[in-house]
């Protein structure tokens, strides 16, 4: 069985897939730079490695459903995407899924549905505005 790579996170896969697609394009726009103008939708808040990779890839916006209180870098532990010291910033949104979106939790000590942080379950909140 092959060992999983520590870089094998969803945002990293998206950046790599986009880079492969751009390399294969016959005519690439002069202003194309990896993910410039792209939005990324994720189920979980990105870690610090992924948040910084998205900075370097020039992503426009990131929306995620589940915050990660231990490793999340878009508002849970730090807001890397909004630091003034970096050369690119992007907008980040935590979206609250509608009721019943998550399947029942197999572990009773870990609830399947995160607590609502907004009044409207269809709304998104911006961690960088907190």
C-alpha positions in Angstrom: 0.0 0.0 0.0 1.4 3.4 -1.0 1.9 6.0 1.7 -0.3 9.1 1.5 1.5 12.3 0.8 1.4 15.0 3.5 0.7 17.5 0.7 -2.4 15.5 -0.5 -5.1 18.1 0.6 -8.0 19.2 -1.5 -6.8 22.8 -2.1 -3.4 21.5 -3.2 -5.0 19.1 -5.6 -7.1 21.9 -7.1 -4.1 24.2 -7.5 -2.2 21.3 -9.2 -5.1 20.4 -11.5 -5.5 24.1 -12.5 -1.7 24.3 -13.2 -1.9 21.2 -15.4 -4.8 22.6 -17.3 -3.0 25.9 -17.9 0.2 24.1 -19.1 -1.9 22.1 -21.6 -3.7 25.1 -23.0 -2.5 26.0 -26.5 -2.9 29.8 -25.9 -2.5 31.0 -22.4 -3.5 34.6 -21.6 -0.6 36.8 -20.7 -2.2 37.8 -17.4 -3.0 34.2 -16.3 -1.3 33.3 -13.0 -2.4 30.0 -11.7 -5.8 30.6 -10.0 -6.2 34.3 -10.7 -10.0 35.1 -10.6 -11.0 31.6 -9.4 -13.2 30.7 -6.5 -12.7 27.6 -4.4 -15.5 25.7 -2.6 -14.4 23.4 0.2 -16.1 21.2 2.8 -13.5 22.0 5.5 -11.5 25.1 6.4 -8.0 24.9 4.9 -4.9 24.4 7.1 -2.0 26.9 7.1 -0.2 25.1 4.3 -3.2 25.2 2.0 -4.2 28.8 3.0 -0.7 30.0 2.0 -0.7 27.9 -1.2 -3.9 29.7 -2.1 -2.2 33.0 -1.5 0.6 32.1 -3.9 -1.9 30.8 -6.4 -3.7 34.1 -6.4 -7.2 32.6 -5.6 -10.0 35.2 -5.5 -12.4 33.7 -2.9 -12.7 30.6 -0.7 -15.9 29.3 0.8 -15.9 26.4 3.3 -18.6 24.6 5.3 -16.8 23.2 8.4 -14.4 25.2 10.5 -11.3 23.5 11.8 -10.7 24.8 15.4 -7.3 23.0 15.6 -5.8 23.7 12.2 -8.0 26.0 10.3 -6.2 29.1 8.9 -9.0 31.1 7.5 -10.4 32.4 10.9 -10.3 29.5 13.4 -6.7 29.8 14.5 -5.4 32.6 12.3 -6.7 34.5 9.2 -3.7 34.0 6.9 -5.6 35.1 3.9 -6.0 38.6 5.3 -2.6 39.3 6.8 -1.3 42.8 5.8 2.2 41.5 5.4 1.5 39.2 2.5 1.5 40.3 -1.2 -2.0 38.9 -2.0 -5.2 38.6 0.0 -8.4 36.8 -0.9 -11.9 36.7 0.6 -12.9 33.8 2.8 -16.4 32.8 3.7 -17.7 30.2 6.2 -21.1 28.9 4.8 -23.7 27.2 7.0 -25.3 24.3 5.1 -29.0 23.7 5.2 -30.4 21.4 7.9 -29.9 17.7 7.0 -26.9 18.4 4.8 -24.5 16.3 6.9 -25.2 12.6 7.3 -25.7 11.4 10.9 -22.5 11.1 12.9 -21.2 7.6 13.5 -19.7 8.9 16.7 -22.1 10.3 19.3 -19.3 12.5 20.9 -18.8 14.3 17.6 -22.0 16.0 16.3 -22.5 15.7 12.5 -24.0 19.2 12.1 -21.9 22.1 13.2 -23.6 24.7 15.4 -25.2 27.5 13.5 -23.3 30.8 13.8 -25.8 32.8 11.8 -29.6 33.2 11.9 -30.1 32.2 8.3 -28.8 28.6 7.7 -28.3 29.4 4.0 -26.1 32.4 4.7 -22.3 32.7 4.7 -20.2 34.6 7.2 -16.8 36.1 6.5 -14.2 35.0 9.1 -12.0 38.0 8.1 -14.8 40.4 9.3 -14.9 38.9 12.8 
